[in-house]
Amino acid sequence: MPAAVLASLLTLCYPFLIYFAQGRLEPRLLAAALIAIALLRALSTRQAVWYWAAGATLLLAAFSMLGNGLLPLKLYPLLVNAALLAVFGGSLRFGPPVIERLARLTEPALDAAGVRYTRAVTQVWCGFFIVNGSLSLATALWAGNAVWTAYNGCVSYLLMGALFGGEWLVRRRFKKRNSIHG
């Protein structure tokens, strides 16, 4: 299994690791697992944003280790949303937008309408990461561990899937209306 895939799977499972390990393992030990996940992601992707995220993760882990507290560890999903927002938002500023890059994999000759559409979709994803990160923060600060785990380990992924699926349906209609093949 490629390291990037493993890092993604571990990130997906992370809220459940925290939930099931609480009371069984000290947060200090969980912080070490978080560091390993962040470093694996950074080293496997070799993208600057994930190196920055790994650095921020080290800070969260350090706070967790110093106070032996769970809260800094519960902020990791917020950090992932912030990193993804940086990737998508940065692509809007420095181009081409992430969704345009993905679209050009199957549609290299994307027309002007397609470019505008992919830019708008990238903006929608930025909004998603802002809302999702905010809800992740809210559950970390004010909800119990079960609610935090349910949101960050399940609900947020269902919302992401709904956005992905909804965009796929809209894209099909957009292509049909604009006579774009593919």
C-alpha positions in Angstrom: 0.0 0.0 0.0 1.5 3.4 -1.0 2.4 5.6 2.0 0.0 8.4 0.8 -2.9 6.0 0.8 -1.9 4.7 4.3 -1.7 8.2 5.6 -5.2 9.0 4.2 -6.6 5.9 5.8 -5.0 6.6 9.2 -6.4 10.2 9.0 -9.8 8.9 8.3 -9.6 6.5 11.2 -8.0 9.0 13.5 -11.2 10.1 15.4 -12.0 6.5 16.2 -8.5 5.9 17.4 -8.9 8.8 19.8 -12.4 7.7 20.9 -11.5 4.0 21.6 -8.1 4.8 23.2 -9.4 7.4 25.6 -9.2 6.1 29.1 -7.0 3.2 27.9 -3.9 5.2 26.7 -2.6 8.4 27.9 -2.9 11.4 25.5 0.9 11.5 25.4 1.0 8.2 23.7 -1.8 9.2 21.3 0.2 12.3 20.5 3.1 10.1 19.3 0.6 8.3 16.9 -0.6 11.6 15.6 3.0 12.7 14.9 3.6 9.5 13.0 0.4 10.1 10.9 1.4 13.7 10.1 4.9 12.8 9.2 3.8 9.9 7.0 1.4 12.2 5.1 4.1 15.0 4.7 6.8 12.6 3.5 4.5 10.6 1.2 3.0 13.7 -0.5 6.1 15.9 -0.5 3.8 18.9 -0.7 4.8 22.1 1.2 1.3 22.4 2.7 1.6 19.0 4.4 5.1 19.9 5.8 3.5 23.0 7.3 0.6 20.8 8.6 3.1 18.4 10.1 4.8 21.3 11.9 1.5 22.4 13.3 0.7 18.8 14.2 4.0 18.7 16.2 2.8 21.8 18.1 -0.6 20.1 18.9 1.2 17.0 20.0 3.6 19.0 22.1 0.7 20.7 23.9 -0.9 17.3 24.4 2.3 15.8 25.7 3.0 18.7 28.1 -0.4 18.7 29.6 -1.3 15.1 28.9 -4.5 16.5 27.5 -6.9 15.2 24.8 -8.1 18.6 23.4 -5.0 19.4 21.3 -5.4 15.9 19.7 -9.0 16.7 18.9 -8.0 19.7 17.0 -6.2 17.7 14.3 -9.3 17.4 12.0 -9.5 21.2 12.1 -5.8 21.3 11.0 -6.6 18.9 8.1 -9.4 21.2 7.0 -7.2 24.2 7.2 -4.5 22.5 5.1 -7.0 21.5 2.5 -8.4 25.1 2.5 -4.9 26.3 2.0 -4.4 24.0 -1.0 -7.7 24.8 -2.6 -7.6 28.5 -1.7 -4.0 28.9 -2.8 -4.9 27.4 -6.2 -7.5 30.0 -6.7 -5.0 32.7 -6.1 -2.0 31.2 -7.9 -3.9 28.9 -10.3 -4.9 26.9 -11.9 -7.6 25.9 -9.4 -7.5 22.4 -8.0 -10.8 21.3 -9.6 -9.6 22.6 -13.0 -6.4 20.5 -12.7 -8.5 17.5 -12.0 -10.9 18.2 -14.8 -8.0 18.6 -17.3 -7.0 15.0 -16.6 -10.0 13.9 -18.5 -10.8 17.0 -20.5 -7.5 18.6 -21.5 -9.1 21.2 -23.9 -11.4 22.7 -21.2 -13.2 25.7 -22.7 -13.8 29.1 -20.9 -17.1 28.0 -19.5 -15.5 24.9 -18.1 -12.7 26.9 -16.5 -15.2 29.3 -14.9 -17.2 26.3 -13.6 -14.2 24.6 -12.1 -13.1 27.8 -10.5 -16.6 28.1 -8.9 -16.5 24.4 -7.7 -13.1 25.1 -6.1 -14.6 28.1 -4.3 -17.5 25.8 -3.1 -14.9 23.4 -1.7 -13.2 26.2 0.1 -16.5 27.1 1.7 -17.0 23.5 2.7 -13.6 23.4 4.4 -14.3 26.6 6.3 -17.7 25.2 7.5 -16.4 21.7 8.2 -13.4 23.0 10.0 -15.6 25.3 12.1 -17.9 22.4 13.1 -14.8 20.3 13.8 -13.6 23.0 16.1 -17.0 23.4 17.8 -17.2 19.7 18.5 -13.7 19.7 19.9 -14.4 22.6 22.2 -18.0 22.1 23.3 -19.2 18.5 22.5 -18.5 15.3 24.2 -16.1 12.7 22.8 -18.8 10.6 21.3 -20.2 13.6 19.4 -16.7 14.8 18.3 -16.0 11.2 17.0 -19.3 10.9 15.2 -18.9 14.3 13.5 -15.2 14.1 12.6 -15.2 10.3 11.9 -18.5 10.0 10.0 -20.7 13.0 9.5 -18.0 15.2 8.0 -17.2 12.4 5.5 -20.9 11.9 4.6 -21.2 15.7 4.0 -18.0 15.5 1.8 -19.5 12.7 -0.1 -22.8 14.5 -0.5 -21.0 17.5 -1.9 -18.9 15.4 -4.2 -22.0 13.5 -5.5 -24.1 16.7 -5.8 -21.3 18.4 -7.8 -21.1 15.3 -10.1 -24.8 15.7 -10.8 -24.5 19.4 -11.4 -21.5 18.8 -13.7 -23.4 16.4 -15.8 -26.2 19.0 -16.3 -23.5 21.7 -17.0 -21.8 19.6 -19.6 -25.1 18.7 -21.3 -26.1 22.4 -21.4 -22.8 23.6 -22.7 -22.3 20.7 -25.1 -19.1 19.6 -23.4 -18.2 16.0 -24.1 -16.6 13.7 -21.5 
